[in-house]
Amino acid sequence: MRAETDADSLDRATRDFIAARPQLFGIAYRILGSAVEAEDIVQEAWLRWQRAERADIHEPAAFLATVTARLAINLAQSAKMRRETYIGPWLPEPVDTSVDPQVGAERAEALDLAVLFLLQKLSPAERAAYVLREAFDYPYKQIANILETNEAHTRKLVSRARKHLSAEHSEPVDSTAHRHLMEVFLAAAQTGNLSVLEEVLTEDVVSYSDGGGVRGASKIPVVGRPRVARYLAAFAPRFWPQANVRWVEANGRPAVLVSTDGNAVALLSVEASARGIERLMWMMNPTKLAPYVDSLNN
């Protein structure tokens, strides 16, 4: 039998990596809430895979997932400090899942922007344990190996994450109801219709604007139905008359891309439950809007 050459070995390593890549990105993105940072992690995983003693690795996908998760946890720990100095609310970077459906590969769990936002409040280890279990159905024993802990502690990490999310995240409506609520909200927001806004917003609704210090976005969350409705009504005459809206997809849910003079200025996503709209998320940071800019020209 012909011995495997270096070129053969690299070809096989490349095939193994390409096969695992969608899941690697999905793990890193869910842990970090940033597509840019997730891409960096995946690239670093590829470099480490090239340098690894691959002949000793019997399960390439498991090895790559372990490397990716650990790199993402390390980056999440430093990202936490950076986000403490972030100007205004920090929101996860939206992903156009209509263009890149593989980000939701295997299971769409922990992909919703509202869930990603809440996950950032957890410790990196809790976040990773939850993502690996709920989004990718990893066995607790394998997650424990990845996190370099024991199985009992891993179960506690996942349990704490579930409790936190269930306490702050309501059961979402289906996509049809989600789109309908957004349509009603958008029409009311554009006209400053206070009564309709108050009908579709929940009593404890929160509006977040992520401008990253670049745009004139609100630097603090607006909380409560009366305040949010009045804020939107006051905002309407200045914002909507010159704006164009386009329905897009963000993280598997309907979203609205707002542009002015051909330039993207905001991506509106909402968290919607049977009660109504729970959270408004206005992405106004130009860097995080970049994936949607090309869609304006199509």
Buried (B, 14 or more C-beta within 10 A) or exposed (E): EEEEEEEEEEEEBEEBBEEBBBBBBBBBBBBBBBBEBBEBBBEBBBEBBEEBEBEEBEEBEBBBBBBBBBBBBEBBEEBEEEEEEBEBBBBBBBBBBEEEBEBBBEEBBBBBBBBBBBBBEBBBBBBBBBBBBBBBEBEBEBBBBBBEBEBEBBBBBBEBBBEBBEEBBBEBBEEEEBBBBBBBBBEBBBBBBBEBBBBBBBEEBBBBBBBBEEBEBBEEBBEBBBBBBBBBBEBBEEBBEEEEBEEBBBBBBBBBBBBEEEEBBBBBBBBBBEBBBBBBBBBBBBEBBEBBBEBBEE
